[in-house]
Amino acid sequence: MQPKENKDPLNEVCRQKLEEAGEDYDLSTLYWIQLALWGLESGKAEVEKQYREVLELLLAKLSQAKPEKAMKWLLGADPEKDGVPFSSPATLKENPPEEVAEELLEAVHLLLLEKSEGGYP
């Protein structure tokens, strides 16, 4: 069953980027998580080696969470105030899949640093 969150603009762009990359996607998992994992696992997105494992584990955990909780984690309760800013879906739409994946991974990394008060590896 497809979560309603996959219809939001960010996830729609991520689905399009998965298609552009020639990747199959799972309707039951948030597309932004799938694109971020694709970038990480394929090596298409540049990520410092020391953060790869933590990001993979976190994304795997987020993919198992309720979709609304995973979106809230990424965007914050109030996206204008709490979430880590990244380009708008309209801007992301213009970028290649690997750049969008990299931007998502950077946002996840920054959020993790913020939420762990800089204490993550």
N, C-alpha and C positions, 0 to 999 in steps of 0.2 A: 504494500500500500504506500502510495506516495504521500509524504508529509506536506501539509499545506505551505510550509515554509519554503519548499522548493519552487513555489510560484513567485516568491519575492524577487525583485530585480537583480540582486546580487547573485542569487542561486541560478536564475535564468541565464545570466551572462556566463557563469561558471559551467553550466550545462553546454552552452554553445562552444565554450573553449575546449571542453572535453571532446566534443564532436570534431572541432577543428584539428585537434591533436590525434584524431583517429582512435580515440579511446571509447570503450564501452562504458556505460555508467549504470549504476544501480538506482532505480527509481525510489527505493526505500531509504536511501542515505542522502543526507544533504550534499548538494553538488559542490559547495565550496570546500567541504572536507575532502571529497573525492579528488578535486582538482589540486588541492594542496598536497595530498598524499601522492598523487601522480607526479607532481613536480619534484617531490622529495625522493620517491622511490626510483624514478627514471633518471635522476640526476640532471634534469632539464632546468631546475631552479637552483641557483647558487645559494648554498647554505653552509655556514661554517661547520666543519666536521664535528666539533665539540658539542653542537646543539642538535645534531641529526637524531640521535636516539631519543632524546627527551621529546622532541617535536613529534616523532613517529608514535611514541607511546601516548602522548597527549591527544593527537589526532585520532588514534585508535579508540581511546576512551571517549572522546567527543562523538565519534560515530556511533557509539553504543548508547549515548545519552538520549533523552527525549529531544527531538528536534528543536522544540521551543527553548529548551535550556541551553543547547549548543549555540543557537542564534543569540540568545541573551548573553552568553559568555563572550561571544565575539563582539557584539555590538554594544553591550551594556544595557542597563535598564532604560537609559535615555541616550540614544546614539549621539545626540548633539553634545552631550556632556561627558558620558562615561566611556564610550567605546574608543578604541584606538583608531584614529582617522586613517583611512586609506582612500584611494581614488573612488569617485562615484561610479556606479555601474555603467553609466554612459561613457565615461572615460576608459574604464576597464575594457569595455567592448571593443575599443580601438586597438588594444594591445594584443600581442601574440600570447598563446596559452602559457608559455613558460614565464613570461613577465607577470601575468596575472597570478599564477601560482606562487611566484617569488614574493609578490606584494602581500598575498594572503599569509604566507609563512612568516614574513617580517612582522605583520600585524599580530600573529599568534605569539611570536617570540617576544615582542614588546609587551603584550598583555601579560604574558607569563612573568616577565621581569617585574612589571608593575604589581601584579597580584602577589608575588612572592617577596616583594620589597627588595628586589635586587639579589635575593639569595639563591637564585637558581644558577646552575653551573655556568 
